[in-house]
Amino acid sequence: METWDIANWLWPAVSAVLAILLLWTLRRRPQATTHLQPSRLVEMEDTLKEVYKLQRNGAAVEARALAWAIGVSVEMAEDLMDALVTFAWAEGDASAGILLTTRGRERAQELIRVHRLWERYLVDREGMPLEAVHAEAHRREHETTPDEAAELDAELGHPAWCPHGYAIPDPGRRVPPPAGSPLAACTPGDRLRILDVDDEPPALLAQLISMGVVPGAEVEVIEHRPEQLRVKVDGNIFPLATAAAGRVHAVPAPILPVPLGELPVGSQAMVAEVKGSGKQQRRMLDMGLVPGAAVTVIRAAPLGDPIEYRVKGTAIAMRRTDADSILVEEVRNG
């Protein structure tokens, strides 16, 4: 009887304590970002994207590096880092550096993805000049809900690349770093195909566009000095500051690209171009099959289909029809 009486008051008491702890925990959670002033939220989301880009190597992002990337003082960068931690987008502190949480990483990926979708829309549907789309896409990205982004993606046919040449991943997917190598790292005599050009600053982008240095263009490096390159584009030779060339990524221009599915086992090749629909291009993107990527033909099934390839140390199997949508330049035949 005594045991029953204890049970009657013990479990309600435990439940009350747990309820109090739950309420205390909820009150301690970061406030929702919707309570922020719109301008402050935009500032934080822009910072979040920069931290995402700086964190590609997995190391904690320090205040000095962030300050340089976004053009503010170290003290301002520290304030923004503390704000990211407060809202559970990052962990750590400004003195030792911060790392994005899963929540912060997912939000950064979505912002970058939506920005690139809007750039694609503005160029393809509204005819806006390439050098003008960044600012407008930046404004719209912060106002776009996930459902609106999904509708925009579907309306555009799930494009894999923004007009500046950067990848547009599927929702929830990692945003890959720029493919290829900086134009500034190339040597005289190199013939290259431009993959992407940075969208900032606008004046630099406008200069590159006027020279014809745009995604898909082929250029030849004529001369490379410490402070300046001379490049030939469409028969014309232009000077290009090394700092500006560092904002352009390129791969060797293929001489005779062939479908990947036609290569024999043991062949090594470099991806030159990915054909097909937007969804198919995104599947290739997820597998690492982007322009400039090295690929090796490992083996083929007894009937010749599917075929196994090695890309960035990972073995993947593809049907020949899918492999034929990837144009490559053979580097070595095994």
Backbone hydrogen bonds, N-H to C=O, Kabsch-Sander energy under -0.5 kcal/mol:
donor,donor_aa,acceptor,acceptor_aa,energy
5,D,1,M,-1.9
6,I,2,E,-2.1
7,A,3,T,-2.1
8,N,4,W,-1.8
9,W,5,D,-1.3
10,L,6,I,-2.8
11,W,7,A,-1.4
13,A,9,W,-1.5
14,V,10,L,-2.6
15,S,11,W,-2.7
16,A,12,P,-2.2
17,V,13,A,-2.3
18,L,14,V,-2.5
19,A,15,S,-2.3
20,I,16,A,-2.3
21,L,17,V,-2.4
22,L,18,L,-2.4
23,L,19,A,-2.5
24,W,20,I,-2.3
25,T,21,L,-2.4
26,L,22,L,-2.5
27,R,23,L,-2.1
28,R,24,W,-1.4
29,R,25,T,-1.0
29,R,26,L,-0.5
35,H,32,A,-2.0
36,L,33,T,-1.7
40,R,37,Q,-0.5
41,L,37,Q,-2.4
42,V,38,P,-2.3
43,E,39,S,-2.0
44,M,40,R,-2.3
45,E,41,L,-2.7
46,D,42,V,-2.5
47,T,43,E,-1.9
48,L,44,M,-2.5
49,K,45,E,-1.9
50,E,46,D,-1.7
51,V,47,T,-2.5
52,Y,48,L,-2.2
53,K,49,K,-2.0
54,L,50,E,-2.5
55,Q,51,V,-1.7
56,R,53,K,-1.1
57,N,54,L,-0.5
58,G,55,Q,-2.3
61,V,98,I,-2.8
62,E,60,A,-0.5
63,A,94,A,-0.7
66,L,62,E,-2.1
67,A,63,A,-2.8
68,W,64,R,-2.0
69,A,65,A,-1.9
70,I,66,L,-2.2
71,G,67,A,-1.2
72,V,67,A,-1.8
77,A,73,S,-2.3
78,E,74,V,-2.5
79,D,75,E,-1.9
80,L,76,M,-2.2
81,M,77,A,-2.4
82,D,78,E,-2.4
83,A,79,D,-1.7
84,L,80,L,-2.1
85,V,81,M,-2.0
86,T,82,D,-2.4
87,F,83,A,-1.9
88,A,85,V,-1.8
89,W,84,L,-2.6
90,A,84,L,-1.2
91,E,99,L,-2.8
93,D,97,G,-1.4
97,G,93,D,-2.3
98,I,61,V,-2.0
99,L,91,E,-2.2
101,T,89,W,-1.6
105,R,101,T,-2.9
106,E,102,T,-2.4
107,R,103,R,-1.9
108,A,104,G,-2.4
109,Q,105,R,-2.3
110,E,106,E,-2.0
111,L,107,R,-2.3
112,I,108,A,-2.3
113,R,109,Q,-2.4
114,V,110,E,-2.8
115,H,111,L,-2.3
116,R,112,I,-2.1
117,L,113,R,-2.0
118,W,114,V,-2.4
119,E,115,H,-2.1
120,R,116,R,-2.0
121,Y,117,L,-2.3
122,L,118,W,-3.0
123,V,119,E,-1.9
124,D,120,R,-2.6
125,R,121,Y,-3.0
126,E,121,Y,-1.1
127,G,123,V,-0.5
128,M,122,L,-2.7
132,A,129,P,-1.9
133,V,129,P,-0.7
133,V,130,L,-0.8
136,E,132,A,-0.8
137,A,133,V,-2.8
138,H,134,H,-2.4
139,R,135,A,-1.8
140,R,136,E,-2.1
141,E,137,A,-2.3
142,H,138,H,-0.9
143,E,140,R,-1.2
144,T,140,R,-0.6
144,T,141,E,-0.7
149,A,145,T,-2.4
150,A,146,P,-2.2
151,E,147,D,-2.0
152,L,148,E,-2.4
153,D,149,A,-2.6
154,A,150,A,-2.3
155,E,151,E,-2.5
156,L,152,L,-1.9
157,G,154,A,-1.2
158,H,153,D,-2.9
162,C,166,Y,-3.0
165,G,162,C,-2.3
168,I,160,A,-2.6
173,R,170,D,-2.0
181,S,250,A,-2.6
183,L,245,A,-1.0
183,L,248,V,-3.1
184,A,245,A,-0.8
185,A,182,P,-1.9
186,C,183,L,-1.4
189,G,221,V,-3.5
190,D,187,T,-2.0
192,L,190,D,-0.5
192,L,219,V,-3.2
193,R,251,V,-3.3
194,I,217,A,-3.1
195,L,249,H,-3.1
196,D,249,H,-1.4
197,V,164,H,-1.9
198,D,247,R,-1.9
204,L,201,P,-0.5
205,L,201,P,-2.1
206,A,202,P,-2.6
207,Q,203,A,-1.8
208,L,204,L,-2.5
209,I,205,L,-2.6
210,S,206,A,-2.2
211,M,207,Q,-1.4
212,G,208,L,-0.7
212,G,209,I,-1.0
213,V,208,L,-2.5
214,V,212,G,-1.6
216,G,194,I,-3.2
217,A,214,V,-2.3
219,V,192,L,-2.5
220,E,232,K,-1.9
221,V,190,D,-2.4
222,I,220,E,-0.7
222,I,230,R,-2.9
223,E,230,R,-1.7
225,R,228,Q,-3.2
229,L,240,L,-3.3
230,R,223,E,-2.5
231,V,238,F,-2.6
232,K,220,E,-3.0
233,V,231,V,-0.5
233,V,236,N,-3.3
234,D,218,E,-0.7
236,N,233,V,-2.0
238,F,231,V,-2.9
240,L,229,L,-3.1
242,T,227,E,-1.8
245,A,241,A,-2.5
246,G,242,T,-1.4
247,R,244,A,-1.7
248,V,245,A,-1.4
249,H,196,D,-2.0
250,A,181,S,-2.7
251,V,193,R,-2.0
253,A,191,R,-2.4
258,V,328,V,-2.9
260,L,323,A,-1.0
260,L,326,I,-2.6
262,E,259,P,-1.6
263,L,260,L,-1.6
266,G,297,V,-2.7
267,S,264,P,-1.8
268,Q,332,R,-3.8
269,A,295,V,-2.7
270,M,329,E,-2.2
271,V,293,A,-2.8
272,A,327,L,-3.2
273,E,327,L,-1.9
275,K,273,E,-0.5
275,K,325,S,-3.4
281,Q,277,S,-2.6
282,R,278,G,-2.2
283,R,279,K,-1.8
284,M,280,Q,-2.1
285,L,281,Q,-2.2
286,D,282,R,-2.4
287,M,283,R,-1.3
288,G,285,L,-1.4
289,L,284,M,-2.6
290,V,288,G,-1.7
292,G,271,V,-3.2
293,A,290,V,-2.5
295,V,269,A,-2.6
296,T,310,R,-1.8
297,V,267,S,-2.5
298,I,296,T,-0.7
298,I,308,E,-2.4
299,R,308,E,-1.1
301,A,306,P,-2.4
304,G,301,A,-2.9
307,I,318,M,-3.0
308,E,299,R,-3.5
309,Y,316,I,-3.3
310,R,296,T,-2.3
311,V,309,Y,-0.5
311,V,314,T,-2.8
312,K,294,A,-0.6
314,T,311,V,-1.8
316,I,309,Y,-2.9
318,M,307,I,-2.6
323,A,319,R,-2.3
324,D,320,R,-2.3
325,S,322,D,-1.3
326,I,323,A,-1.7
327,L,273,E,-2.7
327,L,325,S,-0.6
328,V,258,V,-3.0
329,E,270,M,-2.5
330,E,328,V,-0.5
331,V,268,Q,-3.1
332,R,268,Q,-2.2
334,G,332,R,-0.6
